[in-house]
Amino acid sequence: MATTQSNMQLRIGILIVALTWFFFTGFQFIKSAFNIFDDPSRLFWVSLTDTAGTFGLGFRTMAALIAVLTILFFIAKKDLSKSELMMTIRWIILGEAVFMLALFPVIIWSFSTAFGGSSTIGLGSFIESTLPVFVESVIIPVVLFKLFLELNPNKPAKGPIKWGLITGTVYLFMFWLNNTGNWIGAIERKGIEYVTMYPEHILSFGVTTIGLLALTIYAAIYIVRATAAKTFELNFRKVGAIITLLGLYFLLNYVSWLFLGTDAKWSTWYAWLLGHNMDLWLLSLPVVGIPLMFTDRIMKMAGKKLTVLLYAIESAGAIFIGLFAAVYVAGISRLRDYVVFHSEPTIRLIMSIIGALLVALIILAFVIGLIMKRKE
């Protein structure tokens, strides 16, 4: 269990993540809706998939808003009853499931194009787009609906926890598949030297293809062992470590672009990461993952210095993530040009410095967590 201090840090961290999810997704929803009405002359399949995607984004935005309001209740110490909490989480899951299902027309479009004999559909396109979207629009909704059914206040807690962990692992697999596919697509267009010429691309390609896969396998092994045990107990430290590393993956890629990204390095990888990636808000996850890694005993062993470090991460995280959300949301003022204000030199410099500090603090806390685990 967490201490009173770390419990409050955890609640604040969850609120930061929920707010980031809401503002980032809300911006993407507004931008997508604007694009539909701004260009009525688009092809049928483009219009269909964009309209369905916008519909799904609307549901995800509502799910994020429900999450924000729920966390505000907890911050105000007006805790919901068990049945009310279960129903709230069910609505959030339902909104996310509809968002994922709304991607299914992309699958129909891909198969329609393939059977039509189009030369643009090949193995590269299948890996980059069709396969990841199949996982998103078919497999993930299945596990989400199973989790939805398990969330019953009259059932034992083991079921929802087990299927929550399974759902999280399926998401990890989807993130690996999606981002690896987009790296492969960039290499297919630019050549392998696009990776080997730049150290930051080597790092990004490595943590994408190997790091995310290793994290997915680790999560799957943990679930198998945890559910096979006679006494099922959720290991918050391991869950916190997984959440932290997933968020750090997105944060590291984003901060790397802030520092080193140029027009000459632009490719479909960056177009995906910064523009079409609906999950970039997950870079906020470490402000939840880090507090989960530290138990009562570790906090007492480490003393005040660890408390100061956790508050530093929370503060730097709130500032950086606030700027991240602001530069996207501010783009609403120039939807036609699709402007994100992190390209402005002054804003980019400030975000680069704070982002680098945040990454360093998160890595430091993560390492301390691993060391203290051995001493515990």
Residue frames relative to the residue before (quaternion, step in Angstrom):
aa qw qx qy qz dx dy dz
M 1.0000 0.0000 0.0000 0.0000 0.00 0.00 0.00
A 0.4773 -0.6777 0.4837 0.2810 3.55 -1.13 0.55
T 0.5273 -0.5917 0.4956 0.3553 3.56 -1.24 0.41
T 0.6921 -0.4585 0.3389 0.4426 3.56 -1.32 0.18
Q 0.6563 0.5160 -0.3095 0.4552 3.59 1.00 -0.89
S 0.7131 0.4420 -0.2711 0.4719 3.57 0.79 -1.01
N 0.5829 0.5675 -0.3710 0.4478 3.58 1.18 -0.55
M 0.6619 0.4819 -0.3026 0.4879 3.60 0.98 -0.84
Q 0.6262 0.5257 -0.3335 0.4694 3.59 1.04 -0.77
L 0.6370 0.5287 -0.3207 0.4602 3.55 1.05 -0.79
R 0.6593 0.5041 -0.3103 0.4636 3.59 0.93 -0.87
I 0.6535 0.4949 -0.3114 0.4805 3.57 0.97 -0.86
G 0.6354 0.5383 -0.3216 0.4506 3.58 1.01 -0.83
I 0.6518 0.5038 -0.3106 0.4742 3.58 0.97 -0.86
L 0.6325 0.5256 -0.3280 0.4648 3.59 1.04 -0.77
I 0.6354 0.5248 -0.3261 0.4631 3.59 0.97 -0.84
V 0.6628 0.5007 -0.3005 0.4686 3.59 0.94 -0.91
A 0.6681 0.5033 -0.3045 0.4556 3.59 0.90 -0.92
L 0.6499 0.5069 -0.3141 0.4711 3.60 0.99 -0.82
T 0.6385 0.5192 -0.3210 0.4688 3.58 1.00 -0.83
W 0.6278 0.5353 -0.3155 0.4688 3.57 0.99 -0.89
F 0.6903 0.4906 -0.2854 0.4486 3.58 0.86 -0.98
F 0.7193 0.4493 -0.2732 0.4540 3.61 0.72 -1.03
F 0.6608 0.4994 -0.3179 0.4613 3.60 0.94 -0.85
T 0.6911 0.4648 -0.2787 0.4781 3.60 0.87 -0.94
G 0.6200 0.5466 -0.3393 0.4491 3.58 1.05 -0.75
F 0.6350 0.5151 -0.3240 0.4759 3.57 1.03 -0.80
Q 0.6707 0.4988 -0.3032 0.4576 3.58 0.88 -0.92
F 0.6234 0.5395 -0.3307 0.4594 3.58 1.08 -0.72
I 0.6734 0.4862 -0.2893 0.4759 3.59 0.89 -0.97
K 0.6526 0.5144 -0.3121 0.4606 3.60 0.95 -0.89
S 0.6709 0.4987 -0.2995 0.4599 3.58 0.93 -0.90
A 0.6500 0.5099 -0.3164 0.4662 3.59 0.97 -0.84
F 0.6321 0.5294 -0.3265 0.4621 3.59 1.02 -0.80
N 0.6633 0.5203 -0.3099 0.4396 3.60 0.93 -0.88
I 0.6095 0.5594 -0.3546 0.4356 3.58 1.06 -0.69
F 0.7551 0.3897 -0.2064 0.4852 3.57 0.82 -1.01
D 0.6181 0.5805 -0.3435 0.4037 3.57 1.19 -0.47
D 0.7988 0.1771 -0.0777 0.5697 3.59 1.13 -0.62
P 0.0764 -0.8478 0.5245 0.0180 3.61 0.24 1.24
S 0.6242 0.5845 -0.3329 0.3974 3.61 1.23 -0.25
R 0.4178 0.7381 -0.4556 0.2702 3.61 1.24 0.09
L 0.6575 -0.5134 0.3862 0.3936 3.54 -1.31 0.37
F 0.6772 -0.5212 0.3400 0.3926 3.56 -1.22 0.56
W 0.7152 0.4595 -0.2756 0.4488 3.59 0.73 -1.05
V 0.6149 0.5316 -0.3472 0.4677 3.59 1.05 -0.68
S 0.6668 0.4999 -0.2972 0.4660 3.57 0.93 -0.92
L 0.6579 0.5224 -0.3110 0.4446 3.58 0.95 -0.90
T 0.7104 0.4554 -0.2696 0.4640 3.58 0.77 -1.03
D 0.6524 0.5074 -0.3198 0.4632 3.60 1.00 -0.76
T 0.6505 0.5093 -0.3173 0.4655 3.59 1.00 -0.82
A 0.6553 0.4968 -0.3066 0.4793 3.59 0.95 -0.87
G 0.6538 0.5192 -0.3099 0.4550 3.59 0.98 -0.87
T 0.6435 0.5143 -0.3158 0.4709 3.58 1.03 -0.79
F 0.6056 0.5477 -0.3312 0.4729 3.56 1.07 -0.80
G 0.6772 0.4930 -0.2795 0.4693 3.56 0.93 -0.94
L 0.6368 0.5293 -0.3231 0.4582 3.58 1.00 -0.81
G 0.5981 0.5607 -0.3526 0.4512 3.58 1.11 -0.66
F 0.6714 0.4852 -0.2873 0.4809 3.57 0.97 -0.88
R 0.6503 0.5008 -0.3271 0.4684 3.60 1.01 -0.75
T 0.6180 0.5382 -0.3404 0.4611 3.59 1.05 -0.72
M 0.6565 0.4952 -0.3075 0.4788 3.59 0.98 -0.83
A 0.6200 0.5338 -0.3387 0.4647 3.60 1.04 -0.74
A 0.6579 0.5062 -0.3033 0.4679 3.57 0.98 -0.88
L 0.6363 0.5249 -0.3276 0.4607 3.60 1.01 -0.79
I 0.6333 0.5170 -0.3263 0.4745 3.59 0.99 -0.80
A 0.6336 0.5313 -0.3225 0.4607 3.57 1.02 -0.82
V 0.6432 0.5217 -0.3179 0.4617 3.61 0.96 -0.87
L 0.6859 0.4875 -0.2882 0.4569 3.59 0.82 -0.98
T 0.6367 0.5307 -0.3242 0.4559 3.58 1.05 -0.76
I 0.6700 0.4886 -0.2990 0.4722 3.57 0.91 -0.90
L 0.6131 0.5459 -0.3520 0.4496 3.60 1.04 -0.68
F 0.5962 0.5463 -0.3546 0.4694 3.58 1.12 -0.63
F 0.6874 0.4788 -0.2816 0.4679 3.57 0.93 -0.92
I 0.6180 0.5368 -0.3442 0.4599 3.60 1.02 -0.77
A 0.7011 0.4446 -0.2511 0.4977 3.57 1.04 -0.84
K 0.4273 -0.7307 0.4297 0.3144 3.60 1.36 0.09
K 0.4819 0.5927 -0.4777 0.4340 3.52 1.06 0.87
D 0.0942 -0.8595 0.5019 0.0222 3.52 0.61 1.26
L 0.4438 -0.6786 0.5265 0.2555 3.53 -1.13 0.80
S 0.5468 -0.5723 0.4777 0.3811 3.56 -1.23 0.36
K 0.6903 -0.4833 0.3308 0.4248 3.57 -1.25 0.35
S 0.6825 0.4811 -0.2943 0.4648 3.60 0.87 -0.91
E 0.6447 0.5145 -0.3228 0.4642 3.60 1.03 -0.77
L 0.6479 0.5156 -0.3122 0.4657 3.57 1.01 -0.84
M 0.6410 0.5241 -0.3194 0.4610 3.58 0.96 -0.87
M 0.6674 0.4993 -0.3036 0.4617 3.59 0.92 -0.89
T 0.6338 0.5321 -0.3275 0.4559 3.58 1.02 -0.80
I 0.6689 0.4878 -0.2970 0.4759 3.57 0.91 -0.92
R 0.6071 0.5566 -0.3468 0.4486 3.57 1.07 -0.70
W 0.6550 0.5009 -0.3149 0.4699 3.61 0.95 -0.85
I 0.6313 0.5239 -0.3309 0.4663 3.59 1.03 -0.76
I 0.6621 0.5021 -0.2969 0.4705 3.57 0.93 -0.92
L 0.6392 0.5309 -0.3250 0.4516 3.58 0.98 -0.84
G 0.6515 0.5146 -0.3107 0.4628 3.59 0.96 -0.86
E 0.6588 0.4950 -0.2996 0.4809 3.58 1.00 -0.83
A 0.6407 0.5317 -0.3251 0.4486 3.60 0.99 -0.81
V 0.6479 0.5018 -0.3174 0.4771 3.60 0.97 -0.82
F 0.6065 0.5538 -0.3463 0.4533 3.59 1.03 -0.78
M 0.6930 0.4666 -0.2786 0.4736 3.58 0.88 -0.92
L 0.6509 0.5220 -0.3174 0.4507 3.60 0.94 -0.85
A 0.6127 0.5818 -0.3406 0.4124 3.58 1.11 -0.68
L 0.6053 0.5582 -0.3535 0.4438 3.59 1.26 -0.24
F 0.4735 0.7236 -0.4201 0.2750 3.61 1.23 -0.31
P 0.5906 0.5703 -0.3934 0.4138 3.68 0.97 -0.56
V 0.5634 0.5832 -0.3912 0.4351 3.60 1.17 -0.46
I 0.6283 0.5258 -0.3263 0.4716 3.59 1.07 -0.76
I 0.6489 0.5119 -0.3132 0.4677 3.57 0.93 -0.91
W 0.6399 0.5279 -0.3119 0.4632 3.58 0.99 -0.85
S 0.6575 0.5219 -0.3091 0.4470 3.58 0.93 -0.91
F 0.6985 0.4554 -0.2777 0.4771 3.57 0.88 -0.93
S 0.6124 0.5474 -0.3440 0.4550 3.57 1.07 -0.70
T 0.6700 0.4906 -0.2898 0.4759 3.55 0.99 -0.88
A 0.6490 0.5263 -0.3156 0.4497 3.57 1.00 -0.86
F 0.7011 0.4493 -0.2730 0.4817 3.59 0.89 -0.92
G 0.6235 0.5378 -0.3334 0.4593 3.55 1.27 -0.36
G 0.5161 -0.6881 0.3822 0.3377 3.53 1.32 0.05
S 0.3066 0.7700 -0.5096 0.2313 3.59 1.14 0.49
S 0.4162 -0.7166 0.5097 0.2311 3.57 -0.99 0.88
T 0.5832 0.5991 -0.3732 0.4020 3.61 1.26 -0.19
I 0.6620 0.4686 -0.3030 0.5004 3.59 1.25 -0.28
G 0.1771 0.7745 -0.5844 0.1649 3.55 -0.52 1.22
L 0.7771 -0.3172 0.2404 0.4875 3.56 -1.29 -0.31
G 0.6395 0.5412 -0.3268 0.4374 3.59 0.96 -0.85
S 0.6735 0.4875 -0.2873 0.4756 3.57 0.92 -0.92
F 0.6240 0.5471 -0.3317 0.4487 3.56 1.08 -0.78
I 0.6951 0.4663 -0.2648 0.4789 3.59 0.92 -0.95
E 0.7049 0.4868 -0.2662 0.4420 3.55 0.94 -0.90
S 0.8347 0.2060 -0.0589 0.5073 3.58 0.91 -0.86
T 0.7473 0.4572 -0.2661 0.4021 3.58 0.46 -1.21
L 0.6998 0.4781 -0.2848 0.4479 3.61 0.77 -1.00
P 0.6719 0.4763 -0.3246 0.4652 3.66 0.82 -0.81
V 0.6643 0.4968 -0.3122 0.4631 3.59 0.95 -0.85
F 0.5890 0.5564 -0.3687 0.4555 3.62 1.11 -0.60
V 0.6513 0.4988 -0.3108 0.4801 3.59 0.95 -0.87
E 0.6710 0.5137 -0.2930 0.4472 3.58 0.95 -0.92
S 0.7981 0.3651 -0.1677 0.4490 3.56 0.76 -1.05
V 0.7407 0.3629 -0.2196 0.5210 3.61 1.21 -0.27
I 0.7652 0.3934 -0.2204 0.4595 3.58 0.55 -1.17
I 0.6799 0.4952 -0.3075 0.4450 3.59 0.82 -0.93
P 0.6475 0.4981 -0.3552 0.4545 3.69 0.83 -0.71
V 0.6062 0.5584 -0.3602 0.4370 3.61 1.06 -0.68
V 0.7128 0.4298 -0.2712 0.4833 3.60 0.80 -0.97
L 0.6126 0.5429 -0.3567 0.4503 3.60 1.09 -0.59
F 0.6688 0.4833 -0.3062 0.4748 3.59 0.96 -0.81
K 0.6038 0.5316 -0.3543 0.4767 3.59 1.11 -0.62
L 0.6445 0.5006 -0.3097 0.4879 3.59 0.99 -0.84
F 0.6025 0.5651 -0.3401 0.4495 3.59 1.04 -0.80
L 0.7006 0.4705 -0.2645 0.4667 3.59 0.90 -0.93
E 0.6470 0.5320 -0.3119 0.4484 3.58 1.12 -0.69
L 0.6271 0.5475 -0.3372 0.4396 3.58 1.16 -0.54
N 0.2956 0.7277 -0.5416 0.2994 3.49 0.23 1.38
P 0.4449 -0.7254 0.4487 0.2731 3.62 -0.61 1.06
N 0.6605 0.5081 -0.3043 0.4614 3.59 1.22 -0.39
K 0.6357 0.5110 -0.3311 0.4744 3.58 1.29 -0.10
P 0.6148 -0.5386 0.4125 0.4022 3.62 -1.22 0.42
A 0.5831 -0.6183 0.4072 0.3346 3.58 -1.14 0.65
K 0.5328 0.6616 -0.4087 0.3339 3.60 1.14 -0.50
G 0.6397 0.5591 -0.3272 0.4137 3.61 0.98 -0.85
P 0.7086 0.4412 -0.2789 0.4748 3.62 0.71 -0.99
I 0.6401 0.5196 -0.3341 0.4568 3.60 1.00 -0.79
K 0.6519 0.5220 -0.3099 0.4544 3.57 0.93 -0.94
W 0.7351 0.4128 -0.2446 0.4789 3.59 0.80 -0.97
G 0.5576 0.5634 -0.3902 0.4684 3.57 1.23 -0.31
L 0.6620 0.4932 -0.2913 0.4833 3.57 1.02 -0.85
I 0.6364 0.5178 -0.3252 0.4703 3.59 1.01 -0.82
T 0.6440 0.5219 -0.3168 0.4610 3.59 0.96 -0.88
G 0.6503 0.5221 -0.3087 0.4574 3.57 0.96 -0.87
T 0.6616 0.5028 -0.3019 0.4672 3.57 1.01 -0.81
V 0.6220 0.5212 -0.3371 0.4772 3.60 1.05 -0.72
Y 0.6231 0.5231 -0.3307 0.4783 3.58 1.06 -0.74
L 0.6284 0.5304 -0.3348 0.4601 3.60 0.96 -0.82
F 0.6460 0.5129 -0.3117 0.4717 3.57 0.97 -0.88
M 0.6504 0.5146 -0.3121 0.4634 3.57 1.00 -0.83
F 0.6404 0.5171 -0.3280 0.4637 3.60 0.99 -0.82
W 0.6403 0.5126 -0.3248 0.4709 3.58 0.97 -0.82
L 0.6851 0.4964 -0.2847 0.4508 3.57 0.83 -1.03
N 0.6812 0.5091 -0.2856 0.4419 3.57 0.89 -0.97
N 0.7324 0.4271 -0.2445 0.4705 3.57 0.76 -1.03
T 0.6112 0.5244 -0.3499 0.4786 3.60 1.08 -0.64
G 0.6413 0.5298 -0.3169 0.4556 3.58 0.99 -0.85
N 0.6778 0.4781 -0.2966 0.4733 3.58 0.99 -0.78
W 0.6113 0.5117 -0.3593 0.4851 3.60 1.09 -0.52
I 0.6360 0.5193 -0.3260 0.4686 3.58 0.99 -0.82
G 0.6371 0.5294 -0.3214 0.4588 3.58 1.03 -0.81
A 0.6540 0.5051 -0.3120 0.4689 3.59 1.00 -0.82
I 0.6590 0.5006 -0.3061 0.4706 3.58 0.99 -0.83
E 0.6141 0.5542 -0.3391 0.4480 3.58 1.06 -0.78
R 0.7230 0.4260 -0.2412 0.4875 3.61 1.03 -0.76
K 0.7872 0.3508 -0.1550 0.4830 3.59 0.99 -0.89
G 0.4921 -0.6340 0.4549 0.3859 3.59 1.16 -0.49
I 0.6399 -0.5605 0.3724 0.3711 3.57 -1.20 0.56
E 0.5751 0.5953 -0.3803 0.4125 3.60 1.15 -0.53
Y 0.5267 0.6177 -0.4183 0.4075 3.61 1.18 -0.33
V 0.6733 0.4425 -0.2768 0.5237 3.57 1.19 -0.57
T 0.7424 0.4659 -0.2466 0.4136 3.56 0.68 -1.12
M 0.6249 0.5688 -0.3418 0.4112 3.62 1.15 -0.49
Y 0.7835 0.2922 -0.1315 0.5324 3.59 1.11 -0.63
P 0.4683 -0.7027 0.4582 0.2775 3.63 -0.67 1.06
E 0.6614 0.5094 -0.3214 0.4470 3.59 0.97 -0.81
H 0.6343 0.5089 -0.3354 0.4756 3.59 1.16 -0.54
I 0.5956 0.5447 -0.3537 0.4727 3.58 1.09 -0.66
L 0.6628 0.5022 -0.2944 0.4710 3.57 0.95 -0.95
S 0.6821 0.4924 -0.2926 0.4545 3.58 0.84 -0.98
F 0.6571 0.5010 -0.3107 0.4698 3.58 0.93 -0.89
G 0.6636 0.5191 -0.3027 0.4456 3.59 0.99 -0.84
V 0.7114 0.4348 -0.2765 0.4778 3.59 0.81 -0.94
T 0.6133 0.5352 -0.3511 0.4628 3.60 1.21 -0.41
T 0.7729 0.3875 -0.2050 0.4588 3.57 0.58 -1.16
I 0.7702 0.3200 -0.1705 0.5248 3.60 1.00 -0.81
G 0.6952 0.5100 -0.2888 0.4162 3.57 0.80 -1.04
L 0.6970 0.4581 -0.2815 0.4744 3.60 0.80 -0.96
L 0.6282 0.5238 -0.3361 0.4669 3.59 1.06 -0.71
A 0.6508 0.5088 -0.3123 0.4690 3.59 0.96 -0.87
L 0.6464 0.5138 -0.3180 0.4659 3.59 1.00 -0.81
T 0.6348 0.5256 -0.3208 0.4667 3.60 1.03 -0.79
I 0.6627 0.4980 -0.2992 0.4724 3.59 0.92 -0.91
Y 0.6366 0.5296 -0.3241 0.4573 3.59 0.99 -0.87
A 0.6606 0.5033 -0.3040 0.4667 3.58 0.93 -0.92
A 0.6506 0.5176 -0.3161 0.4570 3.60 0.98 -0.84
I 0.6479 0.5108 -0.3131 0.4704 3.59 0.98 -0.85
Y 0.6375 0.5284 -0.3273 0.4553 3.57 0.97 -0.85
I 0.6551 0.5152 -0.3168 0.4529 3.61 0.92 -0.88
V 0.6522 0.5189 -0.3167 0.4529 3.58 0.91 -0.93
R 0.6977 0.4672 -0.2752 0.4682 3.58 0.87 -0.94
A 0.6691 0.5142 -0.3069 0.4401 3.57 0.93 -0.87
T 0.7156 0.4453 -0.2587 0.4719 3.58 0.90 -0.90
A 0.6395 0.5259 -0.3246 0.4573 3.59 1.20 -0.48
A 0.5518 0.6239 -0.3891 0.3934 3.59 1.21 -0.43
K 0.5792 -0.6025 0.4231 0.3502 3.58 -1.14 0.68
T 0.7627 0.2165 -0.1206 0.5974 3.55 1.06 -0.83
F 0.2169 -0.8036 0.5441 0.1053 3.55 -0.40 1.24
E 0.1217 0.7784 -0.6055 0.1128 3.56 -0.76 1.08
L 0.4249 -0.7199 0.4930 0.2413 3.56 -0.78 1.05
N 0.2670 -0.7552 0.5820 0.1399 3.57 -0.82 1.07
F 0.2835 -0.8078 0.4947 0.1497 3.56 -0.13 1.31
R 0.6150 0.5583 -0.3585 0.4260 3.59 1.06 -0.65
K 0.6810 0.4728 -0.2933 0.4761 3.58 0.92 -0.88
V 0.6378 0.5113 -0.3258 0.4750 3.57 0.99 -0.82
G 0.6485 0.5233 -0.3060 0.4603 3.57 1.00 -0.86
A 0.6425 0.5221 -0.3175 0.4623 3.58 1.03 -0.81
I 0.6491 0.5124 -0.3121 0.4677 3.59 0.98 -0.86
I 0.6567 0.5074 -0.3026 0.4687 3.58 0.93 -0.94
T 0.6546 0.5235 -0.3086 0.4498 3.58 0.96 -0.90
L 0.6920 0.4823 -0.2865 0.4543 3.58 0.84 -0.96
L 0.6244 0.5228 -0.3459 0.4660 3.60 1.03 -0.69
G 0.6792 0.4782 -0.2928 0.4736 3.58 0.88 -0.91
L 0.6358 0.5392 -0.3220 0.4488 3.56 1.04 -0.81
Y 0.5764 0.5828 -0.3732 0.4345 3.60 1.11 -0.63
F 0.7100 0.4347 -0.2598 0.4894 3.60 0.79 -1.00
L 0.6459 0.5287 -0.3207 0.4477 3.58 0.99 -0.84
L 0.6624 0.5156 -0.3055 0.4495 3.58 0.91 -0.91
N 0.6567 0.5036 -0.3064 0.4704 3.58 0.97 -0.82
Y 0.6748 0.4988 -0.2957 0.4566 3.57 0.94 -0.88
V 0.6800 0.4751 -0.2891 0.4777 3.60 0.89 -0.93
S 0.5989 0.5591 -0.3515 0.4530 3.59 1.09 -0.69
W 0.6569 0.4882 -0.3133 0.4816 3.58 1.00 -0.80
L 0.6181 0.5530 -0.3469 0.4380 3.60 0.98 -0.82
F 0.7141 0.4535 -0.2486 0.4718 3.57 0.96 -0.90
L 0.8562 0.2192 -0.0289 0.4670 3.55 0.70 -1.14
G 0.5097 0.6756 -0.4210 0.3265 3.61 1.20 -0.20
T 0.0066 0.7807 -0.6239 0.0343 3.56 -1.01 0.90
D 0.6707 -0.4776 0.3733 0.4274 3.57 -1.30 0.19
A 0.6407 0.5449 -0.3233 0.4335 3.57 1.06 -0.79
K 0.7087 0.4438 -0.2554 0.4853 3.59 1.13 -0.59
W 0.4491 0.7183 -0.4448 0.2906 3.58 1.26 -0.16
S 0.1056 0.7772 -0.6117 0.1032 3.57 -1.02 0.84
T 0.7139 -0.4066 0.3238 0.4693 3.55 -1.29 -0.15
W 0.5546 0.5982 -0.3995 0.4183 3.61 1.19 -0.45
Y 0.7123 0.4250 -0.2607 0.4939 3.59 0.84 -0.93
A 0.5858 0.5550 -0.3710 0.4596 3.59 1.11 -0.60
W 0.6562 0.4922 -0.2901 0.4930 3.56 1.09 -0.78
L 0.6965 0.5103 -0.2845 0.4165 3.56 0.70 -1.15
L 0.8027 0.3310 -0.1417 0.4754 3.57 0.79 -1.05
G 0.7812 0.3736 -0.1727 0.4693 3.58 1.11 -0.61
H 0.8135 0.2773 -0.1225 0.4963 3.57 0.68 -1.12
N 0.5491 0.6321 -0.3790 0.3942 3.57 1.28 -0.20
M 0.2250 -0.8113 0.5295 0.1039 3.58 -0.36 1.24
D 0.6900 0.4825 -0.2681 0.4682 3.59 1.28 -0.09
L 0.3459 0.7631 -0.4880 0.2447 3.60 1.21 0.26
W 0.5462 0.6253 -0.3868 0.4013 3.61 1.18 -0.47
L 0.5448 0.6393 -0.3889 0.3785 3.60 1.21 -0.37
L 0.4695 0.6620 -0.4464 0.3770 3.60 1.25 -0.10
S 0.6107 0.5610 -0.3439 0.4405 3.60 1.26 -0.29
L 0.4669 0.7439 -0.4069 0.2512 3.62 1.22 -0.34
P 0.6040 0.5882 -0.3909 0.3692 3.68 0.91 -0.64
V 0.6126 0.5478 -0.3757 0.4283 3.65 1.07 -0.50
V 0.6513 0.4238 -0.3123 0.5466 3.58 1.33 -0.08
G 0.6766 0.5352 -0.2947 0.4109 3.57 0.90 -0.95
I 0.6584 0.5321 -0.3206 0.4250 3.60 0.90 -0.90
P 0.6745 0.4753 -0.3255 0.4618 3.69 0.77 -0.83
L 0.6270 0.5490 -0.3410 0.4350 3.60 1.10 -0.66
M 0.6393 0.5676 -0.3228 0.4060 3.59 1.14 -0.59
F 0.7370 0.4236 -0.2210 0.4780 3.58 1.18 -0.48
T 0.2369 -0.7893 0.5595 0.0889 3.55 -0.54 1.29
D 0.7355 -0.3835 0.3122 0.4631 3.59 -1.34 0.05
R 0.7022 0.4990 -0.2778 0.4252 3.53 0.78 -1.09
I 0.6539 0.5048 -0.3122 0.4692 3.58 0.97 -0.86
M 0.6415 0.5279 -0.3279 0.4497 3.60 0.97 -0.83
K 0.6672 0.4912 -0.3010 0.4722 3.59 1.00 -0.81
M 0.6514 0.5137 -0.3128 0.4626 3.59 1.04 -0.78
A 0.7197 0.4644 -0.2530 0.4498 3.58 0.91 -0.89
G 0.3404 -0.7763 0.4749 0.2364 3.60 1.09 -0.61
K 0.8150 -0.3140 0.2065 0.4411 3.53 -1.37 -0.31
K 0.5877 0.6020 -0.3855 0.3790 3.61 1.05 -0.66
L 0.6522 0.5021 -0.3149 0.4726 3.57 1.02 -0.78
T 0.6175 0.5417 -0.3383 0.4592 3.58 1.04 -0.77
V 0.6423 0.5160 -0.3115 0.4734 3.57 0.99 -0.87
L 0.6448 0.5247 -0.3152 0.4578 3.59 0.98 -0.87
L 0.6643 0.5005 -0.3084 0.4616 3.59 0.93 -0.86
Y 0.6509 0.4934 -0.3177 0.4816 3.58 1.03 -0.76
A 0.6165 0.5412 -0.3432 0.4573 3.59 1.08 -0.71
I 0.6455 0.5065 -0.3138 0.4778 3.60 1.00 -0.84
E 0.6484 0.5203 -0.3160 0.4572 3.57 0.96 -0.91
S 0.6887 0.4888 -0.2827 0.4548 3.60 0.93 -0.95
A 0.6779 0.4706 -0.2871 0.4864 3.58 0.87 -0.98
G 0.6363 0.5380 -0.3200 0.4509 3.55 1.05 -0.79
A 0.6534 0.5154 -0.3135 0.4574 3.58 0.93 -0.91
I 0.6674 0.4967 -0.3051 0.4634 3.60 0.95 -0.88
F 0.7047 0.4656 -0.2826 0.4547 3.59 0.76 -1.03
I 0.6858 0.4798 -0.2901 0.4641 3.57 0.86 -0.97
G 0.6053 0.5439 -0.3483 0.4653 3.58 1.13 -0.63
L 0.6501 0.4957 -0.3052 0.4883 3.57 1.01 -0.82
F 0.6221 0.5528 -0.3293 0.4461 3.57 1.00 -0.86
A 0.6839 0.4667 -0.2869 0.4818 3.58 0.85 -0.95
A 0.6591 0.5391 -0.3103 0.4227 3.58 0.97 -0.89
V 0.6794 0.4964 -0.3188 0.4363 3.62 0.88 -0.86
Y 0.6506 0.4798 -0.3246 0.4911 3.58 1.16 -0.51
V 0.6834 0.4945 -0.2963 0.4480 3.58 0.81 -1.01
A 0.6214 0.5526 -0.3399 0.4393 3.60 1.05 -0.73
G 0.5646 0.6177 -0.3711 0.4024 3.57 1.22 -0.41
I 0.4724 0.6705 -0.4405 0.3651 3.58 1.27 -0.21
S 0.6247 0.5643 -0.3341 0.4240 3.57 1.13 -0.65
R 0.7858 0.1976 -0.1141 0.5749 3.60 1.23 -0.38
L 0.0239 0.8572 -0.5126 0.0442 3.56 0.84 1.04
R 0.6293 0.5638 -0.3440 0.4096 3.58 0.96 -0.83
D 0.7301 0.4014 -0.2226 0.5063 3.60 1.07 -0.74
Y 0.2582 -0.7869 0.4998 0.2537 3.58 1.34 -0.27
V 0.1808 0.7909 -0.5462 0.2083 3.52 0.51 1.29
V 0.0571 -0.7327 0.6764 0.0475 3.54 -1.07 0.87
F 0.4071 -0.7968 0.4017 0.1948 3.55 -0.51 1.21
H 0.4575 0.6574 -0.4840 0.3524 3.61 1.16 0.26
S 0.5790 0.5695 -0.3823 0.4408 3.61 1.27 -0.02
E 0.5050 0.6268 -0.4338 0.4049 3.60 1.25 -0.17
P 0.5564 -0.6738 0.3615 0.3253 3.64 -0.64 1.08
T 0.6943 0.4756 -0.2923 0.4542 3.61 0.79 -0.97
I 0.6619 0.4950 -0.2980 0.4776 3.57 0.92 -0.93
R 0.6567 0.5242 -0.3101 0.4447 3.55 0.96 -0.89
L 0.6408 0.5224 -0.3235 0.4603 3.59 0.99 -0.80
I 0.6628 0.5023 -0.3041 0.4647 3.58 0.89 -0.94
M 0.6806 0.4830 -0.2886 0.4693 3.58 0.90 -0.92
S 0.6142 0.5544 -0.3475 0.4413 3.60 1.05 -0.70
I 0.6803 0.4912 -0.2857 0.4628 3.58 0.90 -0.96
I 0.6963 0.4559 -0.2799 0.4786 3.58 0.81 -0.99
G 0.6422 0.5363 -0.3184 0.4456 3.58 1.02 -0.80
A 0.6504 0.5069 -0.3124 0.4716 3.58 0.97 -0.85
L 0.6331 0.5232 -0.3190 0.4730 3.58 1.04 -0.82
L 0.6588 0.5142 -0.3048 0.4568 3.57 0.95 -0.90
V 0.6396 0.5179 -0.3240 0.4666 3.59 0.93 -0.87
A 0.6606 0.5125 -0.3043 0.4565 3.59 0.92 -0.93
L 0.6681 0.5010 -0.2998 0.4613 3.60 0.93 -0.89
I 0.6486 0.5169 -0.3160 0.4607 3.59 0.98 -0.83
I 0.6592 0.4954 -0.3094 0.4735 3.58 0.92 -0.90
L 0.6338 0.5314 -0.3257 0.4580 3.60 1.00 -0.83
A 0.6794 0.4812 -0.2886 0.4729 3.59 0.87 -0.94
F 0.6322 0.5337 -0.3298 0.4546 3.58 1.02 -0.78
V 0.6611 0.4958 -0.3017 0.4755 3.58 0.93 -0.89
I 0.6340 0.5199 -0.3256 0.4709 3.60 0.97 -0.84
G 0.6321 0.5397 -0.3235 0.4522 3.56 1.02 -0.82
L 0.6607 0.4940 -0.3024 0.4775 3.59 0.99 -0.82
I 0.6581 0.5041 -0.3095 0.4659 3.59 0.98 -0.84
M 0.6829 0.4887 -0.2928 0.4573 3.59 0.88 -0.94
K 0.5758 0.5796 -0.3780 0.4354 3.58 1.15 -0.56
R 0.6593 0.5039 -0.3112 0.4633 3.59 1.00 -0.78
K 0.7045 0.4657 -0.2673 0.4640 3.58 1.06 -0.74
E 0.5511 0.6500 -0.3863 0.3531 3.56 1.21 -0.52
